[in-house]
């Protein structure tokens, strides 16, 4: 099929554990994607942004694809039309973004950040929907997992501290 005849695939990425406000906006986004006649693709699981965006798309009779981390179609949420089993765990995030024409990132955590980075690295357009990555990285700074240093000496000193933990 010629590219212009193919329906656009819109990847909706986001967290499995999100607030009800995020679920509402993911649902609305899924509905609007379906109204445009586009295909919704997400991580397929029965949680958070994945479930909400797929439910929104199905509320408008949209087509949904779920790229699942495990080996069982039964892991897909009930709003996924085409479950793709990968048995690839987090590595499936690359499949998510490479299969999408546009990637929308809703609030999430490290997995969503990897999808944003992979999409950008592969030349995909990325739209952040109420997902401020600066605040996301701040969470990793707060819990001591992410640090900023200015020179090699300071870096080595921080490495020593981390290794002693």
C-alpha positions as CSV (number, residue, x, y, z in Angstrom):
1,X,0.0,0.0,0.0
2,X,1.3,3.5,-0.9
3,X,2.3,5.5,2.2
4,X,-0.3,8.2,1.5
5,X,-3.1,5.6,1.5
6,X,-2.0,4.3,4.9
7,X,-3.7,5.5,8.0
8,X,-1.3,7.4,10.4
9,X,-0.3,5.5,13.5
10,X,-0.2,7.7,16.6
11,X,1.8,6.3,19.5
12,X,0.5,7.3,22.9
13,X,3.1,6.7,25.6
14,X,2.7,7.2,29.3
15,X,2.7,5.7,32.8
16,X,0.9,2.7,34.1
17,X,0.4,4.4,37.4
18,X,-1.0,7.9,36.8
19,X,-3.6,10.2,38.4
20,X,-7.2,10.2,37.4
21,X,-6.6,13.6,35.7
22,X,-3.9,12.0,33.4
23,X,-6.2,9.1,32.7
24,X,-9.0,11.5,31.7
25,X,-6.7,13.4,29.3
26,X,-5.4,10.1,27.8
27,X,-9.0,9.0,27.3
28,X,-9.9,12.2,25.5
29,X,-6.7,12.0,23.4
30,X,-7.6,8.4,22.4
31,X,-11.1,9.5,21.4
32,X,-9.8,12.4,19.4
33,X,-7.2,10.2,17.6
34,X,-10.1,7.9,16.6
35,X,-12.3,10.8,15.4
36,X,-9.5,11.8,13.0
37,X,-9.5,8.2,11.6
38,X,-6.0,7.6,12.9
39,X,-4.7,4.3,14.5
40,X,-3.8,4.4,18.2
41,X,-0.8,2.4,19.3
42,X,0.4,2.1,22.9
43,X,2.0,-0.4,25.3
44,X,-1.2,-2.4,25.4
45,X,-1.2,-3.2,29.2
46,X,-4.3,-2.9,31.3
47,X,-3.2,0.1,33.3
48,X,-2.9,3.9,33.3
49,X,-2.4,5.8,30.0
50,X,-2.4,2.5,28.0
51,X,-5.9,1.5,29.1
52,X,-7.3,5.0,29.2
53,X,-6.1,6.0,25.7
54,X,-7.3,2.7,24.2
55,X,-10.7,3.1,25.9
56,X,-11.0,6.6,24.5
57,X,-10.2,5.4,21.0
58,X,-12.7,2.5,21.2
59,X,-15.4,4.9,22.5
60,X,-15.2,6.4,19.0
61,X,-14.8,3.1,17.2
62,X,-11.1,3.6,16.6
63,X,-8.5,0.9,15.8
64,X,-6.0,0.2,18.6
65,X,-2.7,-1.7,18.6
66,X,-1.0,-2.8,21.8
67,X,2.7,-3.6,21.8
68,X,2.9,-5.9,24.8
69,X,6.1,-6.5,26.9
70,X,5.2,-10.1,27.6
71,X,4.4,-13.3,25.7
72,X,0.6,-13.4,26.2
73,X,-2.1,-11.7,24.2
74,X,-4.3,-12.0,27.3
75,X,-2.1,-9.3,29.0
76,X,-3.7,-6.7,26.7
77,X,-6.3,-4.4,28.0
78,X,-9.9,-5.1,26.7
79,X,-9.7,-2.0,24.4
80,X,-6.8,-3.3,22.3
81,X,-7.9,-4.7,18.9
82,X,-4.5,-5.9,17.8
83,X,-2.3,-7.2,20.6
84,X,1.4,-7.7,19.5
85,X,3.3,-9.9,21.9
86,X,7.0,-9.3,22.0
87,X,8.4,-11.0,25.1
88,X,10.9,-8.2,25.0
89,X,10.0,-6.4,28.3
90,X,11.2,-2.8,28.2
91,X,13.0,-3.4,24.9
92,X,9.5,-3.2,23.3
93,X,9.6,0.5,23.8
94,X,11.7,0.8,20.6
95,X,9.0,-1.1,18.7
96,X,6.4,1.3,20.1
97,X,8.2,4.4,18.7
98,X,9.4,3.0,15.5
99,X,5.9,1.8,14.6
100,X,4.4,5.3,15.3
101,X,4.3,8.1,12.8
102,X,4.0,10.6,15.7
103,X,4.7,10.0,19.4
104,X,2.6,11.6,22.1
105,X,4.1,11.3,25.6
106,X,1.7,11.7,28.5
107,X,3.0,11.8,32.1
108,X,4.9,8.7,33.0
109,X,8.3,7.7,34.4
110,X,11.5,6.2,33.2
111,X,9.9,4.0,30.6
112,X,8.1,6.9,29.0
113,X,11.4,8.9,29.1
114,X,13.1,6.1,27.1
115,X,10.4,6.2,24.5
116,X,10.8,10.0,24.1
117,X,14.5,9.6,23.8
118,X,14.3,6.7,21.3
119,X,11.7,8.6,19.2
120,X,13.9,11.7,19.0
121,X,16.9,9.7,18.2
122,X,15.0,8.0,15.3
123,X,13.8,11.3,13.9
124,X,10.2,11.0,15.1
125,X,8.1,14.0,16.0
126,X,7.3,14.0,19.7
127,X,4.5,15.9,21.5
128,X,4.6,16.1,25.3
129,X,1.1,16.3,26.7
130,X,1.2,17.7,30.2
131,X,4.6,15.9,30.6
132,X,7.3,18.3,31.8
133,X,10.5,16.3,31.6
134,X,12.3,18.8,33.8
135,X,10.1,17.9,36.7
136,X,10.5,14.2,35.8
137,X,14.3,14.5,36.1
138,X,13.9,16.4,39.3
139,X,12.3,13.4,40.9
140,X,15.4,11.3,40.1
141,X,17.6,14.1,41.6
142,X,15.5,14.1,44.8
143,X,15.8,10.3,45.3
144,X,19.6,10.5,44.7
145,X,19.5,8.5,41.5
146,X,20.5,11.4,39.2
147,X,23.2,13.9,40.0
148,X,24.8,16.9,38.1
149,X,28.5,17.6,38.3
150,X,30.8,20.1,36.6
151,X,34.2,18.4,36.3
152,X,35.9,15.1,36.2
153,X,37.3,15.4,39.8
154,X,33.9,16.0,41.2
155,X,32.5,13.2,39.1
156,X,35.0,10.7,40.5
157,X,34.2,11.8,44.1
158,X,30.5,11.2,43.4
159,X,31.2,7.8,41.9
160,X,33.1,6.8,45.1
161,X,30.1,7.9,47.2
162,X,27.7,6.0,45.0
163,X,29.8,2.8,45.1
164,X,29.9,2.9,48.9
165,X,26.1,2.9,49.2
